[in-house]
Amino acid sequence: MKTAIVYYSMSGNTKYVAGKVAAAGADLIEIAPEKKFPAKGLRKFLVGGRSAVTGATPALLPYEFKGSEYDRVVIATPVWASSPAPPLNTFIRDNREGLKDKKIALILCFRGGGADKAAAKVKELTGCGEFEAELVLVDPKKNAGYDVDKKIAGFVKKITE
């Protein structure tokens, strides 16, 4: 079963996890907005949070994704204000047809809270009834070690069996 992991990462947490999952045999597809979000200070939270809450769909830099080539798509996103990061909104909107009839799995990375609400929003955006698997990690780079690796291994097992 061919798998794509589509991810956006600002601080590197989601990229870290997506890379570990992809090592089990998946294509890694990074998406990024044309205009970067502020990465620090108060503007990070004001601009990023407002964009997440409003469901913004920023223009993305070019990326390669052909939904017809994959059986499974893993969506990996940080959680911003109980929502997926806005670049994922754009990806899902632009590839909704290519995501139909695919197994969808979800990776959420965060420092605060709101993972359940973010997962529900991704479910709504993709139109999938249930995720094949979900992985929710709190600050995985900072907390790297046995527990994080064990959770990643469990997620990989669910999507490769």
trRosetta pair geometry for C-beta under 8 A, 3 or more apart (Angstrom, degrees):
i j d omega theta_ij theta_ji phi_ij phi_ji
1 71 4.3 -99 -161 72 86 144
1 72 5.8 55 150 -9 115 114
1 103 7.6 8 178 28 140 136
1 160 8.0 -172 55 -130 113 50
2 27 7.6 20 178 -5 93 111
2 69 6.4 -82 116 148 148 71
2 70 5.1 -120 107 -122 97 55
2 71 5.4 114 49 8 67 90
2 72 7.3 180 92 31 43 78
3 25 7.2 87 41 108 114 74
3 26 3.9 -55 95 -118 106 105
3 27 7.0 178 97 23 54 73
3 70 6.4 77 -125 -152 19 106
3 71 7.1 -51 -71 61 59 81
3 72 4.4 -21 -108 75 85 108
3 73 7.4 169 -157 -87 64 26
3 74 6.4 34 180 -11 110 103
3 159 6.8 81 -112 154 151 121
4 26 6.5 160 -106 179 14 98
4 27 4.8 -28 -111 70 70 104
4 29 5.6 7 -175 0 107 123
4 65 6.6 106 -179 -133 159 95
4 69 7.7 80 -47 90 123 98
4 70 4.6 -64 -7 -96 106 154
4 72 7.4 178 28 94 61 60
4 73 5.2 -12 66 -117 97 74
4 74 7.1 -162 96 29 48 72
5 18 5.0 159 145 -159 131 95
5 21 5.9 136 -97 94 152 117
5 22 5.1 -113 26 -75 141 97
5 26 5.0 78 -19 125 102 134
5 27 7.0 -179 22 86 69 49
5 28 5.3 -18 65 -111 105 60
5 29 6.7 168 82 26 49 73
5 73 7.9 152 -94 -166 27 53
5 74 4.3 -18 -111 68 75 113
5 76 6.0 22 -179 -9 96 123
5 107 7.9 19 -153 7 108 134
6 29 4.7 -23 -104 76 69 109
6 31 6.3 28 -176 -15 93 115
6 65 6.6 24 -95 -102 124 142
6 73 6.2 1 3 -172 112 102
6 74 7.1 167 23 81 63 56
6 75 5.7 -19 68 -110 97 60
6 76 7.0 172 85 25 44 78
6 88 7.7 127 122 -122 105 85
6 91 6.0 167 158 170 138 153
7 14 5.2 -180 -173 146 118 110
7 15 6.5 156 120 -89 137 53
7 18 4.1 -79 -31 -78 160 158
7 28 7.4 -30 20 -162 113 83
7 29 7.3 139 19 79 65 58
7 30 6.1 -35 72 -111 81 60
7 31 7.2 177 84 23 30 81
7 75 7.6 143 -85 -171 57 40
7 76 3.6 -19 -101 72 104 109
7 77 6.9 -165 -143 -66 65 48
7 107 7.4 -22 -102 67 112 124
8 14 6.6 22 85 95 43 153
8 30 7.3 108 -98 -165 44 67
8 31 5.2 -51 -74 74 92 88
8 32 6.6 145 -130 -88 90 49
8 76 7.7 179 28 95 50 72
8 77 5.8 23 48 -116 94 76
8 78 7.2 -88 96 12 86 87
8 85 5.0 -132 91 85 131 137
8 87 4.2 136 -96 74 155 129
8 88 5.7 -127 11 -48 125 85
8 91 7.8 -164 -38 -15 114 136
9 12 5.8 83 155 -96 126 19
9 13 6.5 -171 -146 55 109 53
9 14 3.8 -159 -93 63 96 98
9 15 3.8 -117 35 -32 166 90
9 16 7.8 140 -139 1 155 67
9 18 7.3 -132 -44 10 127 128
9 30 7.5 -62 20 -137 95 104
9 76 7.8 -11 -59 122 96 107
9 78 6.7 109 -123 -32 54 107
9 109 7.9 20 -117 52 94 142
10 14 8.0 58 17 21 57 115
10 37 6.4 -49 -110 64 132 117
10 39 6.0 -176 178 -119 106 88
10 48 7.8 -19 -64 -113 168 143
10 78 6.2 -58 20 7 98 153
10 85 7.2 -180 -24 -125 109 148
11 39 7.5 146 -81 -159 71 98
11 78 7.2 90 24 -89 98 149
11 141 7.8 -138 127 20 97 139
12 15 5.2 -61 -148 46 49 115
12 16 5.8 61 153 -33 77 102
12 141 6.0 35 108 -52 102 154
13 16 5.7 -53 -153 28 28 116
13 17 6.7 16 156 -9 63 106
13 78 6.5 91 67 -94 114 103
13 109 4.3 177 126 157 117 147
13 137 7.5 -165 173 99 111 113
13 139 6.3 -94 -111 -137 139 39
13 140 5.3 121 -160 41 92 89
13 141 5.2 -116 -100 -8 69 102
14 17 6.0 -57 -149 41 34 105
14 18 5.9 34 155 -20 69 110
14 76 5.1 147 -172 146 102 102
14 77 6.3 -8 -123 -143 150 11
14 78 5.2 -107 -39 -49 126 77
14 107 6.9 132 -144 115 85 114
14 109 4.7 -154 -75 26 73 134
15 18 5.7 -54 -138 40 28 111
15 19 6.2 32 159 -22 63 109
15 30 7.3 19 -111 -108 101 117
16 19 6.1 -62 -156 34 22 111
16 20 6.8 18 152 -15 60 107
16 140 5.9 -173 92 98 126 113
16 141 5.0 164 -28 -75 168 94
16 144 7.6 -96 168 -82 142 119
17 20 5.7 -56 -151 35 34 111
17 21 6.4 29 154 -15 68 106
17 76 6.5 -173 91 -153 107 134
17 107 5.7 177 122 179 131 140
17 109 6.0 179 6 -66 142 127
17 135 7.2 -180 178 118 135 135
17 137 6.2 171 -89 33 146 149
17 140 5.3 66 -62 69 109 166
17 152 6.5 -152 -146 -103 84 117
18 21 5.9 -58 -148 40 31 108
18 22 6.0 32 154 -22 66 110
18 28 6.1 114 146 -137 106 105
18 74 7.7 163 -128 110 85 121
18 76 4.5 -176 -80 68 108 168
18 107 6.7 178 -77 69 74 157
19 22 5.6 -53 -140 37 29 112
19 23 6.7 45 155 -35 60 97
19 28 6.6 30 -98 -115 58 152
20 23 5.8 -42 -158 12 32 118
20 149 7.8 -126 -167 -119 147 69
20 152 5.2 -16 121 -174 133 153
21 24 6.3 -49 -177 18 44 111
21 26 6.6 -13 128 33 83 139
21 74 6.5 -123 132 128 147 168
21 76 7.6 177 36 -73 144 140
21 107 6.9 -130 -21 -67 156 147
21 135 7.8 -165 -78 21 135 162
21 152 6.3 -128 -70 -163 79 99
21 155 6.6 -51 -108 105 115 120
21 156 5.8 -169 -135 -82 72 95
21 159 7.9 35 -167 49 113 144
22 25 7.8 -157 179 49 46 13
22 26 4.6 -106 -128 68 63 94
22 27 7.3 -70 -142 104 111 8
22 28 4.2 -3 -112 -65 161 106
24 156 4.6 155 -48 -153 164 126
24 160 6.1 -104 154 -61 131 144
25 160 7.5 91 53 -113 115 124
26 74 6.9 9 -176 17 161 127
27 70 7.6 -111 38 -89 123 117
29 63 5.9 95 -178 174 100 121
29 64 6.8 -128 -125 72 113 65
29 65 5.5 76 -163 -78 164 101
30 63 7.0 -147 82 -119 50 125
31 60 5.4 -34 -171 -150 101 135
31 61 7.5 166 -164 53 55 81
31 63 5.2 -65 -99 -35 74 162
31 87 5.1 170 118 157 110 121
31 88 7.4 135 69 -82 138 53
31 90 7.6 -173 164 79 140 106
31 91 5.2 -101 -66 -71 174 128
32 36 7.6 -18 177 -94 105 78
32 60 6.6 123 74 -155 38 80
32 61 4.9 4 73 21 91 120
32 63 8.0 136 20 -60 69 119
32 87 6.5 -43 -131 -126 18 157
33 36 6.4 151 75 -92 101 32
33 37 6.8 79 39 -30 143 83
33 58 4.2 5 -130 112 122 137
33 59 6.7 91 -159 76 75 52
33 60 5.9 -74 -108 -104 40 55
33 61 7.2 75 123 -15 11 82
33 86 7.2 27 -71 96 132 106
33 87 5.1 -123 -51 -83 85 108
33 90 7.8 118 -98 15 83 152
34 58 6.9 -149 30 156 80 101
34 59 4.5 -8 4 98 127 102
34 60 6.5 164 -33 -159 78 6
34 61 5.7 143 -86 -62 59 66
35 58 6.6 -118 50 -166 90 128
35 59 7.4 67 4 56 88 95
36 39 7.2 -25 157 -41 117 100
37 44 7.1 84 143 -136 99 64
37 47 6.0 175 -155 111 88 116
37 48 5.0 74 -179 -82 140 94
37 51 7.1 -117 -108 28 123 155
37 86 7.8 130 -65 39 132 120
38 41 6.7 -67 158 59 126 95
38 43 3.9 -8 87 113 174 108
38 44 4.7 -123 106 -76 94 57
38 47 5.3 102 17 39 109 138
38 48 7.1 -118 56 -31 80 97
39 44 6.0 4 158 -101 10 117
40 43 7.9 39 85 57 42 90
40 44 5.5 5 -104 -41 2 134
41 44 5.7 130 62 -5 52 97
42 45 6.1 -63 -162 41 43 103
42 46 5.9 33 150 -15 77 113
43 46 5.6 -59 -134 46 34 107
43 47 5.4 18 173 -6 74 114
44 47 6.9 -59 -132 45 13 95
44 48 5.6 -3 172 2 55 126
45 48 6.2 -55 -118 52 19 102
45 49 5.1 20 175 -19 60 123
46 49 6.2 -51 -125 40 13 107
46 50 6.2 10 166 -15 54 112
47 50 6.1 -58 -144 38 22 107
47 51 6.3 21 158 -17 61 111
48 51 5.8 -60 -148 38 28 111
48 52 6.2 25 157 -18 65 109
48 80 5.2 -111 155 -151 102 139
48 81 7.6 164 123 -12 78 108
48 85 7.7 -38 -161 -133 103 85
48 86 7.8 -145 -149 -2 63 112
49 52 5.8 -57 -146 37 29 110
49 53 6.1 25 159 -16 66 109
49 80 6.2 -147 -95 169 49 96
49 81 4.3 110 -145 -52 78 131
50 53 5.9 -57 -142 39 29 108
50 54 6.2 14 163 -6 65 114
50 56 7.9 55 117 -28 69 129
51 54 6.3 -66 -143 45 24 101
51 56 3.9 -59 -161 24 80 142
51 58 7.2 0 -160 -41 135 111
51 80 7.6 -2 77 121 89 147
51 86 4.6 -52 147 -47 113 145
52 55 7.8 30 176 -69 30 31
52 56 7.3 -51 -56 25 23 97
52 80 3.8 -160 -68 103 155 108
52 81 4.3 146 88 46 128 110
52 82 7.9 137 139 57 124 49
52 83 4.0 157 173 69 98 126
52 84 7.4 -174 -141 77 97 34
52 85 6.7 -58 -96 -120 106 36
52 86 6.0 -117 -82 -47 56 86
53 81 5.0 -60 -56 126 89 147
53 83 6.4 -170 -78 -10 37 146
55 83 7.3 -128 -84 -158 60 145
55 86 7.7 131 180 -115 25 84
55 89 5.8 156 -172 -134 66 152
56 86 4.3 -13 81 -130 94 134
56 89 6.7 131 85 61 43 149
57 86 6.6 -155 -90 -175 26 91
57 89 4.8 -115 -92 114 77 107
57 90 4.2 130 -165 -82 80 77
57 93 5.6 -6 -129 15 143 152
58 86 5.3 71 -1 130 101 123
58 87 6.2 -44 57 -84 106 66
58 90 5.9 -83 59 -43 51 141
59 90 7.3 164 -104 -138 15 154
60 63 6.6 -45 142 -1 126 112
60 87 6.0 101 -98 -148 105 95
60 90 5.4 168 -36 114 112 142
60 91 6.9 74 -61 -67 159 77
60 94 7.8 -106 20 5 132 156
65 91 7.7 60 24 -156 164 103
65 95 6.2 -32 111 -101 132 147
65 98 7.0 119 134 128 101 158
66 69 4.6 69 89 -4 101 113
66 70 7.7 145 90 -7 61 90
66 98 7.1 -142 -179 -138 33 135
67 70 6.2 -77 -157 42 42 100
67 73 7.4 -35 -127 -59 84 136
67 95 5.8 150 -55 -172 122 104
67 97 7.0 171 49 102 157 66
67 98 2.1 168 -15 -175 148 96
67 99 6.0 -100 -128 -50 136 42
67 100 7.9 66 157 32 146 66
67 102 6.8 -105 -166 -50 100 139
68 98 6.8 -84 -30 -133 61 89
70 73 5.7 86 122 -66 144 82
70 102 6.4 31 108 -130 96 129
71 102 6.6 156 168 -139 29 79
71 103 6.4 21 141 18 76 102
72 102 6.2 146 -112 178 25 93
72 103 4.2 -28 -108 70 87 103
72 104 7.4 178 -158 -77 66 25
72 105 6.6 21 -180 -2 110 104
72 132 6.8 -45 -136 16 114 162
72 159 6.4 139 170 -167 157 107
73 99 6.0 -79 37 -122 152 86
73 102 5.1 37 3 139 100 146
73 103 7.6 161 24 81 57 55
73 104 5.7 -14 68 -111 87 70
73 105 7.6 -174 94 30 42 69
74 104 7.8 143 -97 -164 32 49
74 105 4.5 -23 -109 72 81 101
74 106 7.3 -174 -160 -74 66 19
74 107 6.3 40 169 -11 106 105
74 159 6.9 6 -76 -132 119 165
75 84 7.7 -23 150 -131 123 144
75 88 6.3 93 -173 -151 112 123
75 91 7.9 164 -128 97 106 132
75 92 7.4 21 -117 -74 145 106
75 104 6.7 5 -4 -167 107 98
75 105 7.4 176 23 85 65 48
75 106 5.5 -16 65 -111 91 68
75 107 7.2 -166 95 30 46 71
75 122 6.1 176 95 -160 146 134
75 126 7.4 -139 -22 -64 152 139
76 106 7.7 151 -85 -166 45 44
76 107 3.8 -3 -114 63 86 117
76 108 7.9 -157 -149 -64 53 29
76 109 7.6 32 -178 -8 89 104
77 84 4.3 24 122 -152 163 91
77 85 4.9 -159 -165 18 103 93
77 88 4.5 -37 -89 -40 137 154
77 107 7.3 141 21 85 50 71
77 108 6.4 -15 72 -111 75 63
77 109 7.6 -160 105 29 33 79
77 118 7.3 -151 94 173 119 127
77 122 7.4 177 29 -83 138 131
78 85 5.1 58 56 -47 85 121
78 108 7.6 85 -147 -163 20 60
78 109 5.2 -50 -105 75 64 89
78 110 6.3 122 -168 -85 71 63
79 82 6.7 8 179 -108 107 22
79 83 7.1 131 -160 58 65 30
79 84 7.3 -54 -109 -97 53 36
79 85 7.9 -111 -89 -43 11 75
79 108 5.4 43 -50 -172 106 106
79 109 7.1 -163 0 79 82 37
79 110 3.7 -21 41 -81 114 125
79 112 7.3 -128 98 58 112 87
79 113 7.9 -93 120 117 144 22
79 114 5.3 165 166 87 129 99
79 115 5.6 -93 -72 -89 156 61
79 118 4.5 -109 -122 -43 99 161
80 83 5.7 -41 75 68 73 84
80 84 7.5 15 30 136 88 17
80 85 5.3 88 -4 -94 122 64
80 86 7.6 -44 56 -19 145 76
81 114 6.9 -142 151 -174 20 177
82 113 7.2 -6 -82 107 88 74
82 114 2.9 -123 -95 -154 70 128
82 117 3.9 9 179 78 108 136
82 118 5.8 -149 179 -48 43 80
82 121 8.0 119 137 -15 73 132
83 114 7.4 -36 -13 153 44 133
83 117 7.1 -49 -67 120 52 102
83 118 5.5 153 -134 -107 9 81
83 121 5.5 -9 -133 42 72 170
84 88 4.3 -82 151 74 126 136
84 89 6.4 154 86 -51 110 77
84 108 8.0 -103 -100 -110 77 95
84 118 5.4 123 -54 -165 59 97
84 121 6.0 -149 -3 96 93 118
84 122 5.3 95 -48 -71 134 98
84 125 7.5 -78 26 13 140 152
85 88 5.4 93 67 3 73 104
85 89 8.0 -134 104 -8 42 86
86 89 5.2 -45 -153 24 48 118
86 90 6.8 46 154 -17 71 98
87 90 5.6 -51 -155 34 41 113
87 91 6.4 42 149 -20 69 103
88 91 5.4 -49 -144 37 39 114
88 92 6.1 37 158 -18 69 104
88 122 7.3 -32 141 -107 133 102
89 92 6.1 -59 -149 38 27 107
89 93 6.2 27 154 -18 63 110
89 125 6.6 -118 -126 -127 65 151
90 93 5.7 -57 -145 38 29 111
90 94 6.0 18 161 -11 66 114
91 94 6.1 -67 -145 44 24 104
91 95 5.9 -16 169 16 64 119
92 95 6.5 -79 -134 56 22 87
92 96 6.4 56 162 -76 64 75
92 99 6.9 -7 -142 -20 71 159
92 122 7.4 -163 -78 -145 155 70
92 125 4.5 49 129 145 154 120
92 126 5.7 -92 -147 -76 121 72
93 96 6.3 -16 -151 -37 24 107
93 125 7.4 -68 -58 -166 68 107
95 98 4.3 -56 -171 50 87 117
95 99 5.6 90 125 -29 91 99
96 99 5.8 -62 -149 36 29 110
96 100 7.2 48 151 -42 61 90
96 126 7.4 -176 -126 -136 74 44
96 127 7.1 70 -159 4 101 124
97 100 5.8 -34 -161 -1 38 116
98 102 7.8 20 143 -27 57 137
99 102 5.4 -91 -164 31 49 126
99 104 6.7 40 -172 -82 106 120
99 126 5.5 -102 142 -150 147 94
99 127 7.7 129 103 45 115 97
99 128 7.6 -90 151 -49 111 106
100 127 7.5 -11 -99 79 76 130
103 132 4.5 42 178 -54 104 141
103 159 7.7 155 127 -140 130 87
104 126 5.6 111 -129 156 168 158
104 128 4.5 -120 37 -58 139 166
104 131 5.7 -83 103 -123 83 69
104 132 6.4 157 69 -3 36 94
105 131 5.6 95 -125 -180 40 99
105 132 4.6 -60 -72 61 88 99
105 133 4.5 4 -133 54 115 81
105 134 7.1 -162 -166 -73 72 39
105 135 7.8 38 162 -2 106 94
105 155 7.5 124 175 -174 135 99
105 158 7.6 140 -121 104 134 111
105 159 5.2 -40 -51 -92 161 128
106 119 6.0 119 123 -126 161 89
106 122 5.8 122 -115 102 134 155
106 131 4.9 -64 3 -128 105 151
106 133 7.6 -163 35 95 61 53
106 134 4.9 -5 67 -116 99 77
106 135 7.2 -170 100 31 56 64
107 134 7.8 165 -83 -161 34 50
107 135 4.7 -10 -114 66 75 106
107 136 8.0 176 -159 -77 45 36
107 137 7.6 -7 -170 10 88 105
107 155 7.3 69 -92 -174 96 159
108 115 4.9 132 118 -140 149 99
108 118 5.7 126 -127 96 135 133
108 119 6.4 -80 -41 -65 145 89
108 134 7.4 0 6 -171 104 95
108 135 7.2 175 29 91 62 56
108 136 4.8 -5 66 -113 105 75
108 137 7.4 166 89 27 57 61
109 137 5.3 -17 -109 71 75 93
109 138 7.8 148 -158 -105 60 15
109 139 7.5 111 -177 -73 93 22
109 140 5.8 -77 -127 1 116 110
110 113 7.1 147 132 -72 143 7
110 114 6.9 -169 -143 58 164 85
110 115 5.9 -144 13 -70 141 94
110 118 7.8 170 -58 2 136 156
110 136 7.7 -19 20 -166 104 87
110 137 7.9 148 26 85 60 49
110 138 6.3 -40 77 -113 69 60
110 139 7.7 -54 102 -42 33 62
111 138 6.8 96 -116 -163 34 77
111 139 5.2 60 -101 -62 80 102
114 117 5.0 -52 -165 44 78 112
114 118 5.7 82 134 -26 88 100
115 118 5.6 -57 -145 39 33 113
115 119 6.2 36 156 -22 67 105
115 136 4.7 69 -173 -140 154 131
116 119 5.8 -54 -150 34 29 112
116 120 6.5 30 152 -19 63 105
117 120 5.6 -52 -149 35 34 113
117 121 6.5 35 152 -20 65 104
118 121 5.7 -54 -151 35 33 112
118 122 6.5 32 152 -18 66 103
119 122 5.8 -54 -149 36 33 109
119 123 6.4 38 151 -22 65 105
119 131 7.4 -77 -163 -20 107 141
119 134 6.4 17 -125 -132 136 138
119 136 7.8 -58 -56 -77 126 118
120 123 5.5 -52 -150 34 33 117
120 124 6.4 33 152 -19 65 105
121 124 5.6 -52 -148 37 33 112
121 125 6.2 32 154 -18 66 107
122 125 5.7 -54 -143 39 32 111
122 126 6.1 17 162 -7 67 111
123 126 6.4 -65 -142 45 22 98
123 128 6.0 -99 -142 67 66 80
123 129 7.8 18 -164 -173 107 9
123 130 7.9 0 -128 -103 120 24
123 131 7.1 -94 -89 -43 96 93
124 127 7.6 23 -179 -71 27 44
128 131 6.6 84 112 -79 135 54
131 134 5.1 84 90 -59 146 90
132 158 6.9 153 140 141 84 103
132 159 6.0 89 117 -105 125 82
133 155 5.5 138 147 -150 134 72
133 158 3.8 125 -94 108 137 136
133 159 5.2 -103 19 -55 139 91
134 155 7.8 -95 99 -118 21 107
135 151 6.3 125 -148 151 98 100
135 152 6.8 59 -150 -104 147 52
135 154 8.0 148 -103 81 101 89
135 155 4.0 -8 -71 -91 124 149
137 140 4.2 25 142 -65 138 110
137 143 7.6 -165 179 67 98 125
137 148 6.2 65 -142 -132 129 94
137 151 6.4 150 -87 102 101 146
137 152 7.9 9 -67 -63 141 86
138 143 6.4 52 91 2 79 154
139 142 4.3 -18 151 40 114 117
139 143 5.4 101 94 -7 85 105
140 143 5.9 -71 -128 59 29 93
140 144 6.3 66 161 -74 65 71
140 148 5.0 127 -147 -143 88 135
141 144 5.8 -12 -157 -37 30 110
143 147 7.1 -53 156 73 107 114
143 148 5.6 136 110 -52 90 124
144 148 5.4 -82 -124 51 40 150
144 149 7.6 61 -167 -42 69 89
145 148 5.9 92 48 21 53 100
145 149 6.8 -105 120 -3 25 102
146 149 5.8 -64 -142 42 24 109
146 150 6.0 28 160 -24 65 109
147 150 5.7 -53 -145 33 27 113
147 151 6.6 25 155 -16 62 105
148 151 5.9 -56 -151 37 31 109
148 152 6.4 30 152 -17 66 107
149 152 5.6 -54 -146 38 33 111
149 153 6.1 35 154 -21 66 106
150 153 5.7 -52 -145 37 29 112
150 154 6.5 32 153 -20 62 105
151 154 5.7 -52 -149 34 32 113
151 155 6.5 34 152 -19 64 104
152 155 5.7 -54 -151 36 33 113
152 156 6.3 34 152 -19 67 105
153 156 5.6 -51 -145 36 32 112
153 157 6.4 38 153 -24 64 104
154 157 5.6 -51 -149 32 31 115
154 158 6.7 33 152 -20 63 103
155 158 5.8 -55 -154 32 33 111
155 159 6.6 10 157 -3 66 109
156 159 6.3 -69 -147 46 30 97
156 160 5.8 7 163 -5 69 121
157 160 6.3 -72 -135 46 23 97
157 161 6.1 31 168 -36 65 108
158 161 6.6 -48 -141 16 21 109
